[in-house]
Amino acid sequence: MPSGLGSALPATVGAWRADGSKRPIGLFGDGSFGMTVGELETLVRLQVPAILILFNNGTFGWIKGLHRLKGHNQCFGVDFMPPKGEAIAAAFGMQAWTAKTPEQLDTALAGAFAHTSGPCFIDVHVESLADRVPPVYSWLTKRGEDPMALEAADQSYF
């Protein structure tokens, strides 16, 4: 259930309510998580068997990327302290992991898929989208790149 800011956790509950025979996987960034962290209580209370994956980088990356694309390297209001997702989830009574390396992510995913009693949570530390130009047609065009190029290029702002 990837989604816009603030809707991934409630949407994960809604998806499970719509079809309780399926195990939902909620994907969200730390900005979205900060807006709806209280929904963890709902997931635990209802024992939604969700796997929740937080992409943690301490920024509203898409918004910061737009600032940079428009030439505003003095970005305002887009950086914040990265949350301690594993600790927050554990405070709500969830099984939780932190992954800062590919090996830790493999271990966390194996544990999450093996976990069957209620929701679980993986705090994945990632690079900020704001450090790269994502493969968005209009963004690449503005940077003078060919969005239709068959070869991938390293699209950095710096």
N, C-alpha and C positions, 0 to 999 in steps of 0.2 A: 504494500500500500504506500508507494511513494506519493507525496502530495505537496501542496503549497504550504507556506508557513502556518504552523499551528494546527493543521488538520490531520496529520498522520496518525497520532494516537487515537483520537476519537473515531477516525475512519477504520482503524484496525478493529475496534470494538464493534462498529457497525457491520463490517464485513463478516465477522464471526457470528453476529446475531442473524445476518441474512442467510448464512449457511454454516451451521455449527458442526457439520461433518468435515469441514476443511480447516486446516491449521493456518491462520493468517501470519504473515510476516510483515511487520511494520518497519519502513525505512524512513529516516528523518535526520535532519541536521540539528546542530546544537541550538541554533536560533529558534527553530520550531519547537524543540524540546523545552526550551526555557519558557515558551508561551503556554505549554499544556502539560507540564510535568505532573500536575495534580491528577491527571488522568491515569497515572500509574496505580493510584488507589482503586479506581474503577476496574482496571484489568485484573488486579489481585483479588478484589472482592468477588468479582464474577468468575474468577478462575478461568479467564480466557487463555487458551493454550498457545498464545502468540509468542513468536520470536521477534523481539524488538532490537533493531540495529540502529545505533546512534553513530552518525558520521560527525566526529568531534574535531573542530579546528579553531574554535574561538573567534569566528567571524560570520557575518552575513555575507558569504562569499559571492553570491550572484549579484547582490547590490553593490558590493565593493568593486566587483569586476566592471559593472556598468559605470561607476564613478571613474575608474581608470580609463575605460574605453573613451569616455568623454573628455579625457585630459585632466581630470581632477585627482592628482596624486595625494592631495591632502584630503583623504576620505574622512567623513564625519559620521559618527554614530553607528559604525558597522563592526567595530572590534569590541570584544568583551572577554572576560575570563572564561576559559574553557571549563565546562562543568565536569565534576568527578562523577561521571555517569554510573560507574559500577557501584560507588558508595551510595548514590541517591537511590538506585534501584534496590540495593540491599536494604536500605532503610525502609522501603515499602514491603520488604519480605520476599523479594525476588532472588532467584539464582542469577548471578551476574558475573561477567568477565570483562576484562580490559584487554584490547589487542593493539599493540604498537608495532608488531612485526608480522610478516606473513605466517610465520610458524605459530605465533600466538593466536592469530585469526583462525587458522586451521583447527587448533585445539578448542577454541571457543565455539566455533560452528559445530564441531563434533559433539561437544557438551550440550549445546542448545538443542540440536536435533534429537539427542538422547533424553533430554529433559521432558517429561510428560505430565508433570503435576503443576499446571498453571503457567503463567507467563515467565519468560526469562529475557535477559537483556545483555547485549554485547555493546560495549563502548569502544568503537573503532576510531583510533586517532589517524587522521588523514591530512594530506596537504590541502591548503585552501584553494578553492576554485579561483579565487582572486589573483593567484599567482600565474595562472594560465589563461589563455583565450580559449574558451570552450568552442566546440564545433557548431557554432551558430552562424548561419549563412550571413546575416547582416553584420555580425561582429567581425567575422573574418574579412568581409568586403571592406569595412571601415578601416581595418588594419592594412589594407592593400594586398591581402592574400587571396588566392584562388580557392573558394570554398568547394569547387568541384574537382580539385586536384585528387588524383588517385593515390598519391604518395602522402603519408602522414608527415606532418612537420611539427617540430617543437614550437608551440605558440606561446611564448612568454611575453608578459607586459614589459619586462625590464631588459 
